[in-house]
Amino acid sequence: MTQRQARPSGVVYKVQEFAKLAGVTVRTLHHYDRLGLLKPSGRSDAGYRLYRDRDAGRLEQIVVLKFLGLPLTEIARLLRRERPLADVLRRQQIVLAEKRQQLDAAIRAIGRAEQSLASRRDPDWALFVQIVKEIEMQNSTEWSKKYYSPAAQQTVEARQTQWTPELQERVTREWNALLADVGAAVEAREPATSARAKALAARWRALLQDFTGGDAEVQQGLNKMWADKENWPADLRGRFRIDPQIQDFITEAMRG
């Protein structure tokens, strides 16, 4: 964002003028308005957004927090004072430190491969395999973004900042238990319309709710991602494969 120049107090700007002064696009301002991050100070008689100098101060706060890597949905909560800034910054520091460790590991792997090339005629391909693994670890959270709308991706990223190892362990344990119970129901030829099947479907919905937070756009993205599972990274296809009979049973139970 460009440095603001001194201007007469009480000046009102149309959205194009304000965007130019602030160094952002009109589309960005519209998006911030929809998210409730930065509402215009008013509207013209024709319905156009109008901004004042105080709005520039709010925008600067958004730009700073976004630069620190916080998703917009999390920034909105901060500006509404729903979460303490210190807690969010502490968590973001942990997230960035983890990313730095991954980058450092990839850089070290490349360095070892470079030394290998300098000391021997034939490259040590095992070192190059290690480079690929390190970089794949960094990309493992990037591949799914294509399935989500920008707003849904921001929601997912905001929830990831709250996703602790303890929470991951609990969710994994609950999913494994649920899959085992559904598998037992399938093996016992349980009708998908039975009370037991409905209870299993309710548990399935609750675990999905843990991930989506009840956000319809996140759910839509999750549905798209699951429908395209044949194009997932190979390691994830194996880890998250669900027996088709289990999938069919729970789908029918949810319809009932």
N, C-alpha and C positions, 0 to 999 in steps of 0.2 A: 504494500500500500504506500502510495506517495505521501510525503509530508504535507500536512494541511497548511495552507497559507492563511494569513489573517484576513478575515472577511467581516463585513458589517454584521452585527448581531441581528437575529430575526430574519435573516435571508432564507428564502424558501427555494428549493431546487426541485425541478422535475427529475424523473428517474434517470433520463439520459445524462443530464448535467451532473447529478450526484454520482453516477457510476464513473464518469470521466474524472471527476475530482478525487474519488476514492481509489481509482486504479483497479476497479473490478468491472465485470460485464453486467449489463442489464439483466441477463438471464440469471446471473448469480444473485442479484438483489431479489428477483422474483422468487427464486428458490428459497432464499432465507426468509422471505415473507411467508411462504407456504408453511415452512417449518416452525414459524413463530419466533425465529431467531432475531429478526430485525423487521419490525412492522414500521411502515412509513408513518410520519407524524400526522398525516392527514391525506385528504383527497381533494382534487380540484373539482369544480362544478361538473366537469366532463368525466370525472371518475378516475383521473390519472393519479398515480402515487406522487406524494410530495414529501420531501425530506428537509430536515434542518441540521444545523451544525451538531446538535447533541446526538443525532443519529450517527454521525461520523465517529464519535467517541465509542459508541456501542459496536460499530463495525470494526474498529481497531481491536477491541477485546476479542471479537470473533476471529480475526485474522491471526492474532497472537496464539490463541488456543489451538487453532487449526494447524498452525506451523509446528506446534508441539506434538502433533499427531493425533489429537483427540477427534473422534468422529462428531459430526454436527449434532446428532441427537444427544450426545453427552454434553456438548457445549450448551445446548438449549437448557438442559437440566441444571447446569452450573449457573447460568445467567438467571434462571428462576430461583436460584438458591435452594434447590432440592437436594443437592449434595455438597459437602464441604470441598472447597477447592484443594486443600492440602491433601485430602484422601485421594482425589482423582489424580493429582500430580504424582503422588507417591506410587500409585499403581501404574501410571504411564511410564514412570522411570524404570520400573521393573520390566515392562514390556519392551522398552527400547534397549535395556541392558541385555535382554535375551536375544534380540535381533543382532546386537553388536557381537555377542558371543558366536552366533551362527556365521556372521560375516568374517570374524577373525578366524574361525575354523576353516572356512573356505579359502581365505588368503594364505593360511599356513599350508594347506594342502597344495595350493598352486606353487608355493615356494619350494616345497619338497620335490614336486615334479620338475621344476626348473633346475634345481640342483642335480637331479638325476640325469637330465639331458646334458648337463655340462660335464658329468663325470663318467658317462658311459656312451657307447655308440648306439645301442638300442634303448629306446625309452622303456621305463618300467610302467607298463600299462596298469598295473594294480594301483599306482598312485593316481592315474587319471580317473580310474573308477571311483576312487575316494573323492576326487573333486566333484564328480557328477553327483555322488551321494550327498555331499555337503550342500551343493546348490539345490538339489531336489528338496532337501529339508526346508530350505528357505522358501521354495516355491510351493510347498505342500499346502499352504493356506491361501495361495493366490488363484489356483485353478478353478475354485468354485465361484469366483466373483462374477463370471459371465452369466450365471443363472439368475442373478438378483438385479432388481432395479437399483438405481443410485440410492434412493431413500432406504430401500430394504438392506442394502449393503452397509449403510451407515448404522442401521439398527443392529445388524449382526456384529459389526466391529465394536459397537458400544457394549454389547453383552459379553463379547470376548474379553474386554478389560476386567470384567467381574468373574471370569471363569477360572477358578483356582484349581490346582491339582486335586485338592480334596473333593471339590464339586465334580470334577471329571471322574474320579474314582467312584463316587456314589452313583452318578448317572450310568456309568458303564456296568456297575453291579446290578442296577435296577433293570437295564435293558437286557442283560444276559439272563436274569431271572424271568423276565417277561417272555423272552423268546423260548426259554425252556418250557414254561407253562403253556404257551400257545402250541408249541410242538407236541406236548403231551395231549392237549385237546384234539389236535389233528389226528394223532395216532389212535386215540380212543374213539374217533369218528363222532366227535361232539357236534351237534347241529349248530350252525353259525347263528341261529336265531334263539339259542338257549340263553338262560340267565347267566350261565358261566361264560359264554362267549361275549355277552354284553359287558360283563365285568372286565374281561380281558381287553375289550375294545376301549373301555373307559381308561384303563391303565395306559394303553398305547397313546390315547389322546393326551393324557396328562404329561407323559414324557415328551411328546412333541411340543406341548405348551411350554415346557421348561426351556426348549431351544428357541421357539419362535416368539415367546412372550405374548402370544395372542395377536401378533401382527399379521394381518392378512397378506400383505405383500411379501413378507418373509416366508410365509407358508407357500405362497405361489412359487417363489424361487426354489424352495425345498422340493416341491413337487416336480418342477422342471429338472432339477438336478437328479432326482431319483429316477425319472423316466429316461434319463440319458446315461444310466450307470455303466453301459457298455463302453462309454468313452472316458470313464474315470481313469486316473493313474492306476497302473497295474497293481501296485501294492495295496491301494485302497479298495479295489474291486474284491480282492481276497479277504480283506479284514472285515468288510461290511456286507458281505454276501448274505442274503436272507433266502432260505428255502422257498421256492415258488409256492409250495402248498401252504406254508405259513402266511405268506403275503396274500394269497387268495382268500384264506380263511378270515384274516383280520379285516380285509377289505369288505367282504360280505357281512361280517359282524357289525362293522361301522354303518353299513347301509340299513341294518335292521332296526 
